[in-house]
Amino acid sequence: MHDFDTLTPRQIVEELNKYIIGQNEAKKAVAIAIRNRIRRQRLPEEWRKEVIPKNILLIGPTGVGKTEIARRLAQLSGSPFLKVEATKFTEVGYVGKNVESMIRDLVEIAVNMVKQEKIKEVEPKIKELVEERILEALVPSKKQSVPFANIFGFQPQSEQPDEHDIRRRRAELREKLKNGELEDMEIEIDVEASTPGVGFVGIPDMEDMGIDFSQVLGNILPKQKKRRRMKISEARRVLAPIESEKVIDMDEVVQKALVLAQERGIIFIDELDKVAGGGQTHGPDVSRQGVQRDLLPIVEGTTVTTRYGPVRTDYILFIGAGAFHMTKPTDLIPELQGRFPIRVELEPLKEDDFIRILTEPENALVKQYKALLYTEGVELDFTQDAIRQIAKIAYQLNERLENIGARRLYTVVEKLLEDIMFQAPEVEEKKVVIDGEFVVKKLGEIVKDENISSYIL
């Protein structure tokens, strides 16, 4: 992750190029949007309030990289990112998810991001506290009424050893813990028991009200502890989040997270075309327009109540997306259209793009399968002819069947390699070469029979 304040549009595009082939116009648009956030931070206070994000509408068929561009952009800039489908929301009064829930989900993501950063900063302290809890389980302190544990042949002089004896034996065990010699030993530790769920009739959805009922209930009822027996290796994982709560200032985390969500949050609203009505005043179009009208205040800028406090949505970057095959962006209500001033049409993928997608990105499909089989000691090699054949088949299938973009490559390659993946742990020949002839032999008949290919590929 780069330093957010120094990211330039060119650097952003170069980083996106490592994972996404083509779509230069879309990359350029999102790069400028992120750079404008940096520029806004440098403005005087009176100007900063006036500059709002220019939301983006990505138009293009499925599988061409819309979601991936937004997700990679968020990772690159260290921004909280949330993807939602517009079709999951319904007009207020109908059964469905409240549009404000997207803001609460974004805040949760921001809180977790900041919390993880804080945990990394105090990781040595957390490890130290966890180790002390494990040592306490191995060698109970003098205050406890439990007889001293007979561990590794240590013979206690009495049921209540003196502090010097405890320190000496803990020092010996601490050394063994650091060397990883005790990971399989079982100990008993006290952990908080989860609060059972409680339901009420006639109370509105508390999540939509921004209330975390489990937290409310936890503050009222005393926290119960449960003694569990587990290996030390597992105890480390269980105790780490418990001890981190003692070290981290959650008030500071929450305040930082709220600012992060408000100033740098990115919400990707997919399937926006599915809620674009045709202008009718009856039937399903009424509900679609209702969803748009509910989305409008969120995108325009409003205050949403969350369990962590109020959050303003004015400076959150919204990236809308949709294929817009059956509808057009102009079928959205005018107010919502105006809130997505930057529109980019993504290009359909061609056969040459598929060749590049298979080999060039850092997470290319061919590289993924090579890495997977390498774990079995099998060396997988693709010839250029094989790559071309795979790309050709995927492209032809998209032309004949439904165009699902680069996702077609996943089904084609998975079918191509299914026997090799199945036999990999048992084969004696540890080098497998995939050439064009192998691809045609394996997939040729399936591709020719349209009835079969529509089901399998």
Buried (B, 14 or more C-beta within 10 A) or exposed (E): EBEBEEBEBEBBBEBBBEBBBBBEEBBBBBBBBBBBBBEBEEEEEEEEEEBBBBBBBBBBBBBBBBBBBBBBBBBBBBBBBBBBBBBBBBBEEEEBBBBBBBBBBBBBBBBEBBBEBBBEEBEEBBBEBBBBBBBBBBBBEEEEEEEBBEBEEBEBEEEBBEEEBBEBBBEBBBEBBEEEEBBEBEBEBEBEEEBEEEEEEEEEEBBBEBBBBBEEEBEEEEEEEEEBEBEBEBBBEBBBEBBBEEBBEBEEBBBBBBEBBBBBBBBBBBBBBBBBBEEEEEEEBEBBBBBBBBBBBBBBEBEBBBBBEEBBBBBBBBBBBBBBEEBEBEBBBEBBBEBBEBEBBBBBBEBEBBBBBBBBBEEBBBBEBBEBBEEBEBEBEBBEBBBBBBBBBBBBBBEEEEBBBBEBBBBBBEBBBEEBBEEBEEBEEEEBEBBBEBBBEBBEEBBEEEEEBEEEB
